[in-house]
Amino acid sequence: MKRLVLISIFTLSTIVALAQTTTAFFSEADVFFKEYVQNGRVDYKKLKKDPSQLDTLLKMAEGISISKDQSDIYQAFWINGYNLHVIKGIVENYPLKSPLDIPGFFDKSERNIGGKNITLNDMENKLLRGNFPSEPRFHFVLVCAGLGCPPIIAEAYLPSKLDSQLGQQTKKALNDPNFIRVNKNKVKISQIFEWYKGDFTRNGQKLSDFIDTYRMEKLPEKAKISYYPYDWTLNEIQ
């Protein structure tokens, strides 16, 4: 009986400690993004001079393990984790002109986070898209360090307001005239919609239907949709 009580106390203590660490991670991540992100760009130069805040934050994230059943916490953690590790990878190789200048940046280099050694591509495609296939809005919050991405925000994604943040960033991107380029009935859209078309056309939905869900001004009838080249130029503060 005493052993069961001790095990229960230990388990409870572990759960409480993890919850405290997770809460601290979100809080510190919020402080970090507010400090180093401005107008959708990242101050890599400043971070290169002193990466200690970023390193401390990512060290904290190494031991955090969250069940996908806690969907809001899980998604918020991995969205922030992805964006932070993109920034970390750029800082390690800065100065550079594009994340594509780093061999294997997305698909070969493994990052230590969440009790795993995992690539950026696997964070996106296995942990987020793979576990939550009906959530296409991930594409507007995962920022690959290129200007072709939807802009990174100067705050952390938080479980308590994740749905609102996902909706807000999707709406912001799809109403940006640089992201959705409309010229009469000719519409040019990001290659994100080409690469991940299946995410936006589930259950028979047309691509234009998804876009119109978030646009203030709907796409023209019989719009001729094409894709413009992705801009991989680094999203750094000039």
ZAKE-155840 format. One record per atom (N, C-alpha, C, CB): x, y, z; residue in one letter. Coordinates in pm, whole numbers, padded with zeros to 5 digits, always signed. Each point is the difference from the previous one (the first is absolute). Glycine has a CB too. Example, Ala and Ser with C-alpha at 12.3 -4.5 7.8 and 13.67 -1.06 7.14 Angstrom:
+01319-00569+00780a/-00089+00119+00000a/+00090+00120+00000a/-00189-00117+00125a/+00154+00222-00197s/+00082+00119+00006s/-00077+00109+00073s/+00118-00063-00215s/
END
This chain:
+00083-00121+00000m/-00083+00121+00000m/+00087+00125+00000m/-00181-00124+00122m/+00284+00122-00034k/+00089+00115+00009k/+00069+00023-00134k/+00036-00043+00246k/+00001-00070-00315r/+00068+00014-00127r/-00092+00064-00104r/+00139-00201+00054r/-00266+00162-00053l/-00097+00058-00094l/-00016+00149+00024l/-00119-00219-00012l/+00118+00258+00138v/-00013+00141+00035v/+00122+00078-00050v/-00138-00060+00202v/+00257+00002-00181l/+00122+00065-00046l/+00002+00014-00151l/+00120-00092+00198l/-00162-00013-00268i/-00006+00004-00147i/-00097+00108-00046i/+00056-00245-00012i/-00172+00252+00080s/-00101+00099-00035s/+00053+00142+00022s/-00180-00164+00059s/+00250+00184+00052i/+00058+00132+00030i/+00105+00036-00105i/-00042-00035+00247i/+00125-00065-00281f/+00104+00025-00101f/-00062+00036-00135f/+00153-00160+00120f/-00256+00084-00158t/-00068+00025-00129t/-00062+00138-00002t/-00045-00244-00024t/-00023+00278+00133l/-00064+00131+00010l/+00105+00112-00005l/-00187-00102+00136l/+00299+00081-00067s/+00107+00099+00001s/+00057+00020-00140s/+00054-00061+00237s/-00040-00051-00310t/+00052+00008-00137t/-00095+00077-00090t/+00117-00218+00033t/-00247+00192-00019i/-00102+00068-00081i/+00001+00150+00030i/-00141-00209-00002i/+00147+00243+00130v/+00002+00142+00040v/+00125+00070-00052v/-00132-00057+00206v/+00248-00011-00195a/+00126+00058-00047a/-00003+00023-00150a/+00122-00114+00187a/-00178+00017-00262l/-00009+00013-00145l/-00092+00115-00038l/+00042-00246-00025l/-00154+00257+00098a/-00095+00109-00027a/+00064+00136+00024a/-00189-00152+00062a/+00267+00159+00045q/+00069+00126+00031q/+00103+00034-00107q/-00035-00043+00246q/+00110-00060-00291t/+00100+00022-00104t/-00065+00042-00131t/+00148-00169+00110t/-00259+00105-00144t/-00072+00034-00123t/-00052+00143+00005t/-00063-00241-00028t/+00004+00279+00141t/-00049+00136+00018t/+00114+00101-00012t/-00184-00086+00147t/+00297+00053-00086a/+00117+00088-00007a/+00051+00011-00143a/+00061-00063+00235a/-00064-00047-00309f/+00044+00001-00139f/-00083+00097-00082f/+00076-00237+00021f/-00207+00229-00011f/-00086+00089-00077f/+00023+00146+00040f/-00171-00184-00020f/+00187+00207+00148s/+00021+00135+00049s/+00132+00057-00051s/-00133-00055+00204s/+00240-00024-00196e/+00132+00045-00045e/+00004+00014-00152e/+00104-00110+00199e/-00174+00021-00270a/-00006+00010-00146a/-00068+00129-00042a/-00006-00251-00018a/-00098+00289+00091d/-00071+00125-00030d/+00092+00120+00017d/-00216-00106+00074d/+00293+00105+00033v/+00097+00108+00025v/+00103+00004-00113v/-00033-00024+00250v/+00079-00093-00291f/+00103-00008-00105f/-00051+00057-00132f/+00094-00203+00112f/-00210+00158-00157f/-00051+00048-00129f/-00027+00150+00002f/-00102-00225-00039f/+00054+00276+00150k/-00023+00144+00011k/+00132+00078-00010k/-00203-00045+00142k/+00311-00015-00095e/+00130+00067+00001e/+00067-00002-00138e/+00024-00064+00240e/-00037-00046-00312y/+00082-00018-00120y/-00077-00001-00132y/+00151-00126+00144y/-00283+00142-00140v/-00080+00001-00123v/-00067+00136-00015v/-00040-00249+00017v/+00046+00301-00137q/-00062+00129-00028q/-00050+00002-00144q/+00150+00115+00169q/-00278-00084-00185n/-00060+00011-00134n/+00026-00124-00086n/+00027+00247+00014n/-00039-00363+00047g/+00014-00125-00073g/+00142-00041-00033g/-00217+00051-00092g/+00315+00017+00152r/+00140-00032-00026r/+00074-00023+00132r/-00005+00136-00212r/+00118-00203+00201v/+00075-00042+00119v/+00134+00073+00006v/-00112-00227-00007v/+00151+00267+00126d/+00127+00070+00019d/+00112-00103+00023d/-00121+00202+00097d/+00161-00268-00205y/+00104-00103+00009y/+00134+00060+00041y/-00121-00132-00175y/+00147+00253+00131k/+00128+00064+00032k/+00015+00018+00151k/-00004+00118-00223k/-00102-00072+00287k/+00002+00018+00145k/+00013-00133+00072k/-00140+00205-00026k/+00071-00306-00025l/+00006-00133+00061l/+00137-00064-00017l/-00244-00027-00044l/+00308+00054-00067k/+00133-00056-00024k/+00098+00051+00104k/-00048-00016-00246k/+00033+00141+00286k/+00088+00060+00099k/-00021-00061+00138k/+00000+00210-00132k/-00126-00244+00163d/-00030-00058+00131d/-00118-00096-00011d/+00089+00207+00115d/-00064-00335-00143p/-00108-00099-00015p/-00043-00065+00131p/+00087-00043-00227p/-00042+00096+00341s/-00022-00068+00128s/-00148-00018+00033s/+00215+00096+00079s/-00298+00004-00109q/-00143-00011+00030q/-00064-00111-00082q/-00008+00244+00055q/+00045-00251-00183l/-00051-00105-00088l/+00049-00137+00046l/-00006+00163-00191l/+00133-00172+00226d/+00056-00129+00044d/-00066-00050+00128d/+00218+00063-00107d/-00244+00027+00201t/-00066-00037+00125t/-00141-00051-00027t/+00137+00171+00125t/-00205-00104-00214l/-00138-00039-00035l/-00004-00137-00066l/-00058+00241-00028l/+00150-00266-00063l/+00002-00129-00068l/+00047-00113+00092l/+00042+00120-00215l/+00045-00086+00310k/+00041-00100+00099k/-00120-00041+00085k/+00233+00096+00006k/-00316+00001+00027m/-00122-00028+00076m/-00093-00093-00080m/+00020+00225+00115m/-00026-00204-00246a/-00091-00077-00085a/+00045-00144-00021a/-00058+00211-00114a/+00186-00240+00140e/+00052-00135-00022e/-00076-00105+00082e/+00224+00100-00047e/-00256-00066+00171g/-00059-00099+00089g/-00151+00003+00011g/+00208+00014+00123g/-00272+00070-00202i/-00146+00010+00007i/-00063-00104-00091i/+00015+00247+00052i/-00098-00333+00005s/-00068-00103-00078s/-00151+00014+00021s/+00200-00157+00021s/-00271+00180-00130i/-00145+00026+00008i/-00074-00100-00086i/+00040+00244+00042i/-00147-00300+00011s/-00083-00094-00076s/-00080+00075-00105s/-00013-00154+00199s/-00002+00093-00316k/-00080+00063-00105k/-00147+00009+00039k/+00161-00086-00170k/-00201+00010+00274d/-00137+00010+00049d/-00027+00136+00063d/-00001-00247+00038d/+00106+00311+00011q/-00011+00139+00049q/+00025+00091-00120q/+00077-00061+00239q/-00172+00060-00331s/+00025+00051-00135s/+00045+00147-00005s/-00167-00163-00076s/+00103+00250+00153d/+00037+00142-00006d/+00142+00022+00053d/-00241+00062+00027d/+00274-00128+00085i/+00134+00014+00057i/+00103-00060-00096i/-00094-00009+00235i/+00064-00109-00286y/+00089-00071-00092y/+00028+00083-00126y/-00089-00219+00087y/-00017+00268-00149q/+00016+00077-00123q/+00077+00130+00024q/-00213-00100-00086q/+00177+00170+00192a/+00068+00126+00031a/+00149-00024+00027a/-00215+00092+00095a/+00244-00200-00021f/+00140-00031+00030f/+00079-00025-00127f/-00071-00097+00219f/+00018+00015-00310w/+00076-00037-00119w/+00005+00112-00103w/-00063-00235+00040w/-00037+00321-00045i/+00007+00117-00088i/+00112+00092+00048i/-00248-00017-00051i/+00247+00049+00179n/+00107+00084+00056n/+00136-00068-00015n/-00162+00098+00163n/+00166-00228-00136g/+00125-00074-00010g/+00057+00003-00141g/-00078-00146+00184g/-00008+00130-00282y/+00044+00006-00140y/+00059+00138-00030y/-00177-00169-00066y/+00103+00274+00097n/+00046+00135-00030n/+00129+00035+00072n/-00236+00066-00036n/+00247-00110+00161l/+00122+00028+00077l/+00120-00074-00057l/-00140+00034+00203l/+00120-00158-00245h/+00113-00075-00054h/+00039+00047-00140h/-00072-00196+00137h/-00023+00249-00212v/+00036+00065-00126v/+00092+00119+00029v/-00220-00072-00107v/+00179+00153+00203i/+00081+00117+00038i/+00138-00044+00050i/-00210+00127+00060i/+00214-00231+00023k/+00127-00052+00052k/+00092-00043-00114k/-00117-00075+00209k/+00061+00004-00307g/+00080-00047-00112g/+00056+00112-00084g/-00138-00202-00003g/+00059+00308-00013i/+00048+00116-00075i/+00111+00071+00078i/-00228+00028-00106i/+00206-00008+00236v/+00100+00069+00083v/+00133-00074-00002v/-00184+00088+00147v/+00179-00219-00142e/+00124-00080-00001e/+00079+00019-00129e/-00112-00167+00147e/+00045+00200-00255n/+00066+00011-00131n/+00004+00143-00053n/-00075-00231-00046n/+00029+00325+00125y/-00008+00140-00042y/+00141+00061-00009y/-00229+00020+00107y/+00256+00070-00205p/-00095+00053-00099p/-00018-00093-00121p/+00065+00230+00074p/-00183-00224-00133l/-00032-00074-00121l/-00119+00068-00068l/+00088-00218+00099l/-00116+00178-00221k/-00106+00066-00076k/-00132-00077+00000k/+00177+00098-00141k/-00170-00228+00171s/-00120-00083-00008s/+00019-00125+00084s/-00049+00087-00231s/-00059-00141+00288p/+00013-00127+00073p/+00045-00113-00091p/-00177+00077+00157p/+00152-00064-00287l/+00041-00105-00093l/+00151-00002-00022l/-00221+00021-00111l/+00291+00081+00161d/+00146+00000-00005d/+00060-00103+00096d/-00006+00242-00063d/-00076-00292+00155i/+00047-00097+00099i/-00039-00140-00045i/-00019+00171+00187i/+00113-00257-00223p/-00032-00136-00046p/-00079-00078+00106p/+00207+00002-00143p/-00316-00064+00099g/-00079-00084+00089g/-00072+00074+00111g/+00159-00175-00051g/-00177+00305+00035f/-00057+00081+00108f/-00136-00053+00046f/+00120+00198-00092f/-00206-00234-00001f/-00135-00043+00036f/-00013-00152+00015f/-00084+00201-00118f/+00159-00277+00039d/-00027-00144-00006d/+00110-00091+00051d/-00139+00055-00190d/+00254+00001+00227k/+00110-00085+00046k/+00045+00033+00143k/+00073-00019-00237k/-00059+00145+00269s/+00048+00040+00133s/-00105-00028+00107s/+00143+00177-00105s/-00103-00251+00207e/-00093-00034+00108e/+00014+00098+00117e/+00009-00242-00068e/-00121+00276+00128r/-00004+00092+00114r/-00046-00077+00124r/-00049+00198-00152r/+00106-00163+00265n/-00035-00063+00127n/-00112+00081+00064n/+00236-00092+00031n/-00357+00037-00033i/-00115+00070+00056i/-00111-00099+00033i/+00059+00207-00131i/-00127-00183+00241g/-00114-00084+00036g/+00036-00145+00024g/-00139+00153-00130g/+00261-00178+00176g/+00043-00138+00024g/+00032-00076-00127g/-00136+00003+00203g/+00153+00068-00315k/+00028-00064-00127k/+00119+00067-00068k/-00242-00063-00024k/+00306-00010-00066n/+00090+00058-00098n/-00073-00006-00132n/+00212-00069+00127n/-00246+00185-00182i/-00096+00003-00110i/+00031+00115-00095i/-00175-00103+00149i/+00148+00083-00278t/+00023+00105-00098t/-00118+00098-00001t/+00138-00159-00139t/-00114+00274+00079l/-00107+00099-00014l/-00115-00056-00085l/+00170+00185+00022l/-00135-00255-00130n/-00105-00058-00084n/-00087-00098+00077n/+00150+00028-00197n/-00088-00108+00285d/-00079-00097+00075d/-00085+00067+00108d/+00178-00170-00043d/-00129+00281+00100m/-00086+00076+00092m/-00128+00043-00073m/+00203+00082+00128m/-00184-00029-00247e/-00114+00049-00077e/-00090-00113-00050e/+00138+00196-00068e/-00076-00293+00001n/-00079-00097-00075n/-00045-00122+00079n/+00123+00075-00195n/-00046-00114+00297k/-00040-00116+00081k/-00073+00042+00127k/+00196-00125-00091k/-00139+00218+00165l/-00057+00034+00131l/-00122+00093-00012l/+00228-00027+00099l/-00224+00120-00192l/-00112+00094-00014l/-00096-00043-00111l/+00148+00185+00082l/-00107-00180-00206r/-00091-00039-00109r/-00042-00145+00011r/+00108+00170-00146r/-00016-00258+00185g/-00031-00142+00008g/-00101-00032+00108g/+00225-00046-00084g/-00213+00112+00199n/-00091-00027+00111n/-00131+00078-00009n/+00200-00047+00139n/-00197+00159-00213f/-00120+00084-00011f/-00024+00035-00147f/+00039+00096+00233f/-00076-00197-00313p/-00009+00019-00145p/-00111+00095-00044p/+00090-00227-00021p/-00184+00255+00108s/-00109+00091-00038s/+00028+00145+00037s/-00157-00190+00028s/+00282+00221+00007e/+00036+00137+00040e/+00096+00063-00102e/-00032-00063+00244e/-00020+00127-00350p/+00087+00059-00102p/+00063+00132+00043p/-00141-00109-00168p/+00096+00165+00278r/+00050+00132+00041r/+00144-00005+00053r/-00235+00063+00053r/+00288-00184-00030f/+00141-00010+00040f/+00090+00071-00101f/-00049-00219+00114f/+00010+00217-00241h/+00085+00056-00105h/+00019+00151+00012h/-00078-00184-00146h/-00003+00247+00228f/+00008+00146+00012f/+00064+00044+00131f/-00203+00016-00143f/+00251-00114+00220v/+00067+00033+00127v/+00139-00063+00011v/-00225+00017+00105v/+00254-00116-00186l/+00134-00060-00003l/+00084+00082-00097l/-00089-00234+00055l/+00194+00296-00005v/+00075+00097-00079v/+00140-00053-00031v/-00132+00188+00105v/+00161-00201-00235c/+00121-00069-00046c/+00120+00092-00017c/-00148-00161-00113c/+00137+00286+00157a/+00108+00100-00008a/+00013+00063-00138a/+00118-00127+00176a/-00208+00095-00269g/-00001+00065-00130g/-00111+00104-00008g/+00094-00208-00104g/-00074+00310+00022l/-00102+00104-00013l/-00127-00052-00067l/+00182+00169-00013l/-00173-00285-00055g/-00118-00060-00060g/-00096-00058+00102g/+00136-00048-00198g/-00087+00025+00320c/-00087-00051+00107c/-00095+00109+00047c/+00180-00161+00073c/-00295+00124-00020p/-00077+00099+00076p/+00090+00054+00111p/-00221-00118-00052p/+00205+00244+00090p/+00093+00061+00095p/-00009-00060+00140p/-00017+00208-00131p/+00132-00216+00195i/+00006-00045+00139i/-00056+00111+00090i/+00202-00148-00049i/-00269+00110+00157i/-00060+00100+00088i/+00088+00023+00123i/-00228-00067-00080i/+00211+00185+00138a/+00082+00041+00115a/-00064-00045+00131a/+00084+00198-00131a/-00122-00323+00136e/-00056-00059+00123e/+00004-00151-00016e/-00150+00202+00043e/+00137-00272+00068a/-00005-00146-00005a/-00143-00046-00028a/+00194-00014+00161a/-00206-00104-00220y/-00131-00064-00011y/-00031-00066+00133y/+00027-00038-00251y/-00143+00070+00306l/-00037-00044+00135l/-00121-00092-00006l/+00093+00212+00096l/-00094-00318-00016p/-00114-00093-00001p/-00133+00069+00025p/+00153-00175+00079p/-00154+00275+00007s/-00125+00065+00039s/-00065+00080-00112s/+00089+00011+00230s/-00010+00027-00330k/-00057+00078-00111k/+00050-00048-00136k/-00016+00196+00154k/+00051-00324-00161l/+00058-00054-00122l/-00095+00009-00119l/+00136-00153+00141l/-00261+00114-00123d/-00095+00002-00111d/-00015+00142-00056d/-00123-00195+00103d/+00116+00292-00014s/-00011+00140-00042s/+00125+00043-00075s/-00148+00047+00196s/+00266-00086-00149q/+00125+00037-00066q/+00012-00065-00138q/+00107+00025+00226q/-00145-00152-00235l/+00003-00069-00129l/-00091+00070-00100l/+00049-00217+00117l/-00170+00252-00073g/-00095+00068-00087g/+00049+00138-00040g/-00183-00127+00108g/+00238+00198-00012q/+00048+00136-00026q/+00114+00001-00101q/-00069+00064+00232q/+00164-00154-00218q/+00115-00002-00091q/-00040-00048-00139q/+00150-00042+00196q/-00245-00051-00203t/-00049-00046-00131t/-00072+00113-00072t/-00022-00234+00089t/-00063+00303-00016k/-00073+00113-00058k/+00095+00110-00044k/-00196-00054+00146k/+00298+00080-00065k/+00098+00104-00033k/+00072-00033-00130k/+00028+00050+00244k/+00015-00176-00258a/+00073-00041-00121a/-00089+00006-00123a/+00144-00148+00140a/-00266+00100-00129l/-00086-00011-00118l/-00063+00133-00041l/-00045-00233+00067l/+00063+00335+00015n/-00044+00135-00038n/+00117+00091-00034n/-00197-00030+00147n/+00319-00027-00146d/+00119+00075-00034d/+00014+00002-00154d/+00113-00064+00222d/-00114+00182-00285p/+00008+00005-00146p/+00132-00051-00057p/-00153+00192+00012p/+00254-00205+00072n/+00126-00060-00044n/-00004-00153+00005n/+00119+00204+00079n/-00210-00256+00003f/-00011-00146+00016f/-00103-00058-00097f/+00065+00022+00242f/-00178+00045-00256i/-00102-00035-00098i/-00008+00117-00097i/-00133-00147+00165i/+00184+00130-00285r/+00014+00110-00095r/-00113-00006-00103r/+00251+00001+00034r/-00341+00094-00025v/-00119+00000-00085v/+00010+00112-00103v/-00138-00096+00188v/+00125+00061-00315n/-00002+00096-00109n/-00117-00036-00092n/+00252+00036+00012n/-00367+00030+00013k/-00125-00033-00069k/-00035-00146+00029k/+00046+00172-00184k/-00050-00257+00081n/-00035-00140+00027n/+00123-00090+00007n/-00218+00038-00114n/+00336+00022+00110k/+00123-00077+00013k/+00048+00005+00146k/+00061+00049-00242k/-00043-00164+00300v/+00039-00008+00141v/+00127-00083+00014v/-00242+00023+00072v/+00346+00038-00015k/+00123-00072+00026k/+00011-00026+00150k/+00113+00105-00202k/-00086-00230+00236i/+00005-00037+00141i/+00131-00070+00032i/-00250-00021+00004i/+00281+00014+00124s/+00124-00060+00048s/+00012-00147-00039s/-00002+00162+00190s/+00125-00206-00212q/+00023-00142-00028q/-00034-00090+00119q/+00179+00068-00158q/-00200-00010+00274i/-00049-00078+00114i/-00126-00076-00040i/+00099+00167+00163i/-00186-00100-00241f/-00127-00062-00041f/+00021-00108-00105f/-00116+00215+00052f/+00227-00209-00121e/+00033-00102-00099e/+00062-00122+00069e/+00035+00178-00175e/+00060-00151+00264w/+00071-00109+00068w/-00091-00080+00093w/+00207+00136-00014w/-00304-00068+00076y/-00085-00066+00100y/-00147+00008-00040y/+00167+00057+00179y/-00193-00066-00306k/-00136+00020-00051k/-00102-00088+00072k/+00097+00060-00222k/-00058-00183+00250g/-00093-00092+00065g/-00049+00048+00135g/+00114-00181-00119g/-00034+00261+00188d/-00041+00052+00131d/-00113+00100-00011d/+00233-00036+00082d/-00243+00102-00199f/-00098+00107-00018f/-00122-00045-00080f/+00187+00162+00012f/-00186-00284-00060t/-00109-00046-00086t/-00065-00128+00052t/+00116+00106-00194t/-00119-00122+00324r/-00061-00120+00058r/-00151+00003-00016r/+00188-00015+00165r/-00246-00103-00170n/-00147-00015-00007n/-00060+00072-00120n/-00004-00019+00247n/+00078+00020-00357g/-00054+00057-00123g/+00006+00151-00008g/-00145-00193-00009g/+00207+00258+00107q/+00008+00145+00000q/+00099+00047-00107q/-00057+00006+00246q/+00021+00100-00317k/+00093+00057-00098k/+00100+00091+00072k/-00178-00011-00181k/+00295+00028+00120l/+00102+00086+00057l/-00052+00141+00020l/+00175-00139-00110l/-00250+00189+00014s/-00055+00135+00010s/-00100+00011+00115s/+00033+00029-00248s/-00102-00139+00279d/-00096+00001+00112d/+00074+00024+00131d/-00153-00157-00125d/+00267+00087+00142f/+00077+00019+00123f/+00048+00144+00011f/+00073-00240-00005f/-00018+00292-00103i/+00052+00137+00001i/-00112+00099+00031i/+00178-00065-00166i/-00292+00048+00103d/-00112+00093+00020d/-00056-00002+00142d/-00055-00030-00240d/+00074-00081+00309t/-00048-00010+00138t/+00063+00108+00088t/-00031-00247-00030t/+00154+00287-00004y/+00074+00095+00084y/+00019+00138-00063y/+00115-00196+00095y/-00159+00212-00219r/+00021+00129-00067r/-00116+00097+00024r/+00135-00119-00173r/-00100+00247+00189m/-00102+00104+00011m/-00066+00023-00135m/+00129+00107+00188m/-00048-00108-00293e/-00050+00015-00137e/+00021-00132-00071e/+00050+00249-00005e/-00158-00316-00033k/+00008-00133-00060k/+00075+00004-00133k/-00215-00064+00113k/+00271-00049-00150l/+00067-00010-00129l/-00100+00020-00113l/+00170-00157+00099l/-00124+00207-00214p/-00091+00021-00113p/-00063-00132-00045p/+00137+00197-00073p/-00258-00189+00021e/-00063-00120-00057e/+00083-00046-00119e/-00230+00074+00076e/+00239-00204-00092k/+00079-00060-00108k/+00145+00051+00001k/-00210-00021-00136k/+00264+00035+00256a/+00138+00046+00014a/+00097-00099-00065a/-00062+00120+00214a/+00160-00068-00283k/+00106-00082-00057k/+00117+00000+00099k/-00072+00053-00242k/+00087-00165+00311i/+00098-00008+00108i/+00132-00058-00050i/-00186-00027+00165i/+00295+00093-00128s/+00135-00050-00028s/+00086+00024+00123s/-00023+00044-00250s/+00145-00097+00250y/+00087+00009+00115y/+00122+00086-00034y/-00079-00226+00081y/+00115+00317+00009y/+00121+00079-00019y/+00116-00068+00073y/-00136+00214-00023y/+00260-00190-00022p/+00117-00068+00061p/+00017+00038+00146p/+00110-00003-00224p/-00073-00094+00303y/+00022+00021+00143y/+00125+00084+00023y/-00114-00219+00051y/+00105+00315+00038d/+00113+00087+00032d/+00072-00054+00123d/-00119+00200-00099d/+00239-00256+00077w/+00077-00058+00109w/+00100+00100+00061w/-00026-00222-00111w/+00015+00350+00074t/+00087+00102+00059t/-00022+00004+00151t/-00004+00134-00214t/+00112-00124+00290l/-00008-00005+00147l/-00088+00111+00056l/+00229-00101+00004l/-00314+00067+00090n/-00093+00096+00063n/+00066+00075+00115n/-00193-00148-00064n/+00304+00211+00035e/+00074+00069+00106e/-00036+00147+00005e/+00186-00163-00025e/-00174+00221+00144i/-00014+00144+00017i/+00120+00067-00065i/-00133-00027+00216i/+00108+00120-00303q/+00109+00069-00072q/+00061+00109+00086q/-00113-00048-00217q/
END
